[in-house]
Amino acid sequence: TGPEEIDTLPGSVRIGSLDYAIEIVRDSWAEGCPWGECDYSTLTIRVKRDQPSSVFACDTVMHEFMHAIYRERIEDEAGEERIVTAMSQGWTGLFRDNPWLPGWVAVAVRDPSIS
């Protein structure tokens, strides 16, 4: 289920030119963001630990990462949630249906100068 995958998240992620802290939330918080949120003002991505499934957990994390990418690259709030939802579900499905892909991407983008 989802908690095991959530527990393996690192403490931060670099998205574009910014470093976001990743916080795992063990209980629910403000209504309207039950699974995760991307807080641009504090550069924090919060993810609820208890997700319904592994795929749902992946989609939640991808969804919040997409919010950060969207805000960095587009900076237009109109339609953001609809676009981010479509993209996170698309990427999650792509990774689910092609389990070789995440490893391939990790190797393909690896910079040999970084150890």
N, C-alpha and C positions, 0 to 999 in steps of 0.2 A: 504493500500500500504506500501511500504518499509520504508519511513521516520519515521513513528510512532514507528516501531520496532527498528530502528537504534537509535532513541532518547532515548530509554530505556537502552542502553548499559552502563555499569559502566565505570569509568575512567581508570580502569586497569584490567588486568587479569593475573593470575599466570599460567604459562605454564612450566611444568617441574620445574627446579630450578630457573627460571627467572620470573621477573615481567615485563610485557609489558604494556606501556601506550596505551590507546585506544583513538584515535583522530577521531572525526567526521568531515569530510571535506565537506564544503557546496558548493564548486565548484570543477571542475575537475582540475587535476594537470598533471604531466608529462605523455606524450603519452606512451601507453603501459600498464598502470595500471589504467583503467577508473573506476573500482568499488572498489578496495581496494589494499592494499599492506602491506607487513610485512617487516619492516626495521630492520634487525638484528643489524646494527651498532648502532642504537639509542634505540633499544628495544621498538619500537613503531609500533602499528598496526593502519593503517589509513583506514577508511571506508568512502566512499562517501555517503552522507546522502540520496540523491535522487536515490533510487534503483527502478527497474521496478515493483517489487511486493514484498509481504511479504516473499514468498518462495525464491525469488531471493536474498533478503536481508539476509535471514538465510544462504543460500548457500555461499554468499560472506563472511560472518563472519566466518563460518566453514572453508572455504577455507583458509583464512588468519591464523586462528588458526592452521590449518594443516601444513602450511608453518613453523610456529614456532616449532611445534612438530617434524616435519621432520628434521629441522635443528638441534634441540637439540639431537635427538635420532640417526640420521643417518649421518648427516654432509657430504652428498654426493650430489653435485648439478646435476649430470647426471640423467636426467629423472624426476627431482623434480616436474616440473609443471604438467606433465602428471599424475604422481602418486597422487599429491595433489588434482588435479581436480577430478579424479575418486573417491578419498576418500571423499572429501567434498560433492560431489553430492550423493554419497552412503549414507552418514550419514544424509544429509538433507532429502532425500527420506524416509529413515527409520523413522525419527522423524515426517515427514508429514503423513506418512501412519499409524503410531502408536502413536497418540497424547498422550497416557498414558505414553509413555516411558520416556520423559524428567523428569516428576515429579517422576516417579519410581526411576530413576537413582539418582536424587537429594536426595531422602530419603535413598536409599540404600548405598550411599557413605558418608552420613552425619556422621561426627565425633561428638558423644555426648559431648565430652569435649570442643568443640568449640561452643560458643554461638553467 
